[in-house]
Amino acid sequence: MYKCQTLENGLTIIGEEIPYLKSISLGIWVKAGSIIETKENSGVSHFIEHMLFKGTKNRSSKELAREIDNLGGILNAFTSKECTCFYVKLLDEHIDIGIDVLSDMILNSCFDKKDIEKEKSVILEELKMYEDSPDDLSYDLLLENIYKDHSLGMNILGDRNTLKNFKRENILDYYNKYYVPNNSVISICGNFNFEEIVEKIKDKFKTWEAKEANINTTEPKFNPCIIKKNKDIEQVNLAINLKAIPMINDREVYALSVVNNVFGGSISSRLFQKIREEKGLVYSIYSSQTLYQECGELGIFASTSNENVEEVYKLILDEIDLIRNEYISLQEMHESKEQLKGSYMLDRESTSSRMMSNGKNLLMRNKVDDEQDIIDYINNVEYQDVAKIIEKVFNKENIGVCIVGKDVENISL
């Protein structure tokens, strides 16, 4: 069971005590991602994530890295479409240091002008790295086009123009607006005493003042599209998105999880068995759901030789038609539920996974489900729920497609 407490400044702490472990994972979650950016400041959320590692009033960049490294711990961060997370994983005896380092990064980062200019070059290299990755490139191009004219379609890293034009004052304006306690959550999991750690967090973050963050997001229009991008690589990468659902309705979310598992979410799925095992046309093929507060996607991803792309694409469309017309069997539904429950319970063995799940859910959904809740959600999915979600999601009128590879302009989709 988890415990939850909100401090006077609006900072909410959620903790899950597991006393038989020797480690603790602790993350600070901020509701600041690319979805609240504009074309002018695209990439600023991710840029701030980088800058918080560049040194504080108390520690240099190297000292931040060494302090956790020397304990055998992990210090890292990531930026997503909707939020940013900074986290540590340490032995329980070192958690005070973890709290001190993270609070120092959040509250005392310098944003030195020289470091800002240097980090622009670092992130430009990161951008090039992702552009060199055909699976990342195909997905980014797909989002850019299905969500055109909406911030959800913008690259989390930003683009070359916005990165080059970032000024310290603009970065700090964004940081000061959204990096506030009432727009943040601290999630902890592992061997600790909740009441004691709340007092430590309260002391370290006592100077963090609440402000109105004013976050307003809108549902983007889904624009069906077919995008082709030439790139001199051995295979063609195929990315497909079907318009799905937002994360708000638990019954729909878990029904989609059951269906996705059958469709392409595992090696026993229809896509994998048909297109890889039976036809031998791909090495990698899978589907996954990505759900936001306002919308969602069911993504289908594959890579294959140039001469096989049209056949693979047709087979995927055939499987979409088949599941839309005939749904899934009761046996498939039962097996998928068991698989989801088993996978979930195995994932629960990681303090990092629990910390991530609790933190994100509290930040984005303002609720956290315990272990039994999740099992109940899966068990309670009924066949009519499955039928409804299939009819809602598996619709070829709401489909976006992107292929990246050599001479793809000649491929007919």
N, C-alpha and C positions, 0 to 999 in steps of 0.2 A: 504493500500500500504506500501511496505517496502522501506527503504532507505539503501544505501550501500556506504561505503567509505573504501579505503585502505590507511593505514598509510605509512609513508616513510620506515619503517622497514619491510613492506610486510604484516603486520597484517590487515586482512580484518574484518570490523565491519558491521554487518547487523542488522537493527533495524526495528521493526514494532510497531508504536505508536497506543495505544488504550486508549485515554484520559479519558474515562468514568470508567475505572477500578481503583482499589486501590493498585494493586500489580504489581510487575515486576519479570519476569523470565530472568535470564542471565546465559549463558553457554559459557565456553571456550572449543572449539573443536580442537583436535589435530589429525592429520592423522598419528596415530601410534596405530596399532592393531596387533593381532596375525598373520595376513597374511604377515607381513614383517619380522617376526621372523624366526629364524633358529632352528634346532633341539637342538642346544647347548644353546640357550637363550630362549627357549620356555617358555612363561609365563611372560616375563620381562615387557611387556606393562601393564599387569594387576598388576604386583608387584609395578611398579612406581605409578600407580593410588593409591594404598594403602599408599605408602610412603609419598605422598604429604599431607596426613592427619596426619602425625606423628610429625609435628612440623617444624617451620621455625626459621630464625634468630630473628624474632620478637615475635613469639607466640609459646607456647607449644601446644601439641596435644589437651589437655583439653581446652585451651583458644580458639583454632580454633572452637571447637564444641560449647562451651558456647556462643561465641560472636554472632553466628547466632541463636542458640536455645533461647537465652534470648530475642530475638526480635520476637519470634514466627515464625521464618523462617525455611527454609529447606536448608541444605547444603549436597550435595551428588555427586556421580560420578559413571560412569560405563565404562567398556571396552568392545568393540565388536571386531569382526574379522578385521574391517578396521579402527577403530578410537577409541579415548578415549574422554570422555566429563566430565567436572567438572562444576557443576551448583548450583545456588542459586535461591530460590524464596522468595521474601520479600515484605513487604509493600513499596510503592514507596518512602516514606520518609526516608527509610533506605538503599537505593540503593548504596549510597557512601560507606557504610560499606561493602556491598556485593562485590563491585569492589575491595576494599582494601584487603579483606580477600582472594579473588580468586587470585589477582595479587601477594600477599604475598606467597601463596601456589605454584604458577607456577614459580616464580622467586627466592624465598628465602628458599626453603625446604632444610633441613639439611642432610638428608640421613645418619643419625647417625648409626654407625656400630652396636650398641646394639639394636637399633630399627629394623634394617634390620634382625638380627638374630631372634628377637621376632616375626617379621611379617612373617617369614618363617613358624613358628608354626601355626600362625593364618590362613594362606592360605592353609596349609596342612589340617587343620580342615574344611575349606571351601570346599576343594577338596573332603574330605570324605562325607560332607553333600550332595554334588551333586551326588556322587556315591551311596549314600543311596536313592536318588530320582530316581525311575525307569524310569520316563519319560525323565529326564535329561540324565541319563545314556544311554538309548537307542538311543537318538539323538546324543550324543557325539560319541558313538561307530559307528553309521551309518556314520557320517561325516569322522571319522578316516579311514574308509574303502573305502568309495566312492571317497575320495580325498587322498588316500594313496600316500606317497612320495611328498605331496604338503603341504605347510604351512596352507592352508585352513582347512586341516583335523586335525590340532593340537588343543588341548584343550586350550581355552583362559587362563585358570588358570595355564597352564604348567603341568609338571608331577613331581613326587616326586624327581627324580634324579636332574633335572634342578633346582628346587627350592632349594634343599639342597646345590647346588654348586654355587649359586649366590654370587658374590663378589661385594663390593661397587664400585670398579673401573669399572667393566663391566656394572653395572647398570647405572653409571654416563656417561659412553661412549654412551650408547643408548639414555639416557635422553638428553645429550648435542647435539646429532646428530639430533633428531627428534622434540624435544620440542623447536622449533624456530618459530618466528612470521610468516614467510612466508610459514609455514606448518600448520598454525592455523587459526581459525575463531572465532570471538566473536559474539554470537547471543543474541539479547535482544528483549523482547516483553512485552508490558504493558504500564503503564502511565509514560511517560518520554518525554523529549525533545531530539531529536536525536543529534542535533548540540552540546548541552550542554554535553551530555553523551560521545560523541566522544572526547571532550576536556579532560574530566576526565580520560577516558581510555588512551588517548595519554600521559597524565602526569604519570599515574601509570605504564605504560609499556614502558616508554621512554628508559630504559636501556636494553630492550630486543633486542638483535642484530640478524639480519638475517644471516643465513648460508644456504649452499646448502644441502638439505635433501636427495636428490637422492633416491626417492622411485620408484622402478620398480616391478610391479607385472605381473604375467603371468597367462594365462587361465589354470586351472587344467584339467587334464584328468578325466572324470567321469568313475568310475569303477563299473559296476553292481555287486551286491553281495547279499548274504543272510547270516546274522550274528545271531547266537543264544547265549544268555548269561544266564546261570542259576543263579537265585536269589530267595531266599526263601521269596516270597511275595504272597499275596492272588490272585492277578490278573496277567495277562500277558500284558505287554505294547508293543504295536506294532508301529514302526516308519517306514515310507516309504518315499523315496525321488525319484521324477522324475526329470530328467535333464531339467532345464528350460532355462531362458534367462538372460542376464545381464541387469542392470538398465538403459542402455544408450538410448534405443529406446522408446520414450514416447508412440508411437502408439501401440507397442507390449506390453508394461508394462500395459497400461490401458485395452487392450483387455484381457490380462491374468487376471487382476483383475475382470473383468466382468465374465469371465468363472469360475474362482475359487469361486466366490460368489455363483454361481449356483451349482457347484460341491460339495463343502464342507465348504464354508466360512461363513455359517449362519445356524440358526436352521430351516430355510425353505429349506435348500439345499438338494440335492439328497442323499448324504451320510447319513445325519442326519435323514431324513425322512424314508429312506429305512432300515437302519441298526439299528437305535434306535427305531423310532416310529412304524415302521411296523413289524420288526423282534424281537425287544426287546432284542437284543444281547449285547448292550453296554450302558453305561451311558454317556461316553464322546467319541465323534468322530468329527473330523474337519480337514480341510485342510487350508494351508496358504502358501504364497509365500515369499521366502527370496532371495533378489536380490543383487548381488555384482557388482563391476565395470567390472569384467571379466566373470562372470558366474551367475547362479542362480539355485534355486531349488523350486519345488512345493512339499511341505511336507504334508503327510497324517498321522494323529496320532489317535490312539484308544487304549482303555484298555478294557479287557474282561476276562471272566473266561477261564481257561486252556482248557476246553472241547469245547469252542466256537471259539478258535483262527482260526482254519482252515476254518471254515465257514465264519467268518468275513473277513478273507483275501481273500477268493474266491469272496465274495460279492463286496469287494473293486475293485478287478480286473475286475469283471463284469461291474461295473460302469465306470471304465477306458475304457473298450472296447465299452460300449454303447455310451459314449460321443465322442469317437474317430470315431465311425462308423456313428453316427446320429447327431453329434454336439449338439447344444441346440436349443430350439425353439425361434422364434422371441419374443414371449410373455415372455419367461424366460430372454432373453436379455434385454428387456425393463424394467422388474421388477428389474433386477440386477442393471441396471444403476441408477434407482431411489433410490434403497437402498444404493448404493455407495455414491451418492450425499448427501443423508440425513445423513448418517454416517459421512461423511467428514465435513459437516456444523456443526454437533453437536460437533465434535472433535475440531472445531475452537473456541469453547467457552473457551478453556483452554489456558492460556498464556504459560504454560509449553509445551503443545503440539505444539503450533505455533513456539516457540523458538527452540524446537527439530527439527521440520521439516525444518525450514529455515536454521539452522546451518548445519545439516547433508547434505542437498541438495547442499548448497554452497560449503561445504568442498569436497564432493565426486563427485558432478556432475558439479561444477562450474556454477551453475545456480539455480535460485529460481523462481518457478511459483507462480503467485498470485492466489487469490481465483477464479477469472473468468477463468484463464487458466486451472485450474484443472477441473472445471465444463465443460469447452469446450472439454477437452481431453476425459472426460467420455461420453459426448453427441456425440462426433464425432466417437466413436467406431462403425464401420459398421459390418454387418454380415460376410463379406469376411475377416475382421480382426480376428473375432472370429474363423472362420474356419481355417485360417492359423495358429493361435496360438495353437489351439487344435491339429492339425497335427504335429506341432513342439514339443509340450510338452508331450502330452498323448501317449507316446510310451513305451510299456512294455520292449523293448530291452534296454532302459536306465532307469533301476529301481534298487534302493538299498533298502534292507529290513533288519530291525533289530527287534528281539523280545527278551524281557527280562522277565523272570519269572521262576517259579518252573518247573523242568523237561522238559524244552523246547526243549532239544535235540531230544525228541521223536515226536515233532510236525512236520508234513510234510507241506512244503510250496512250 
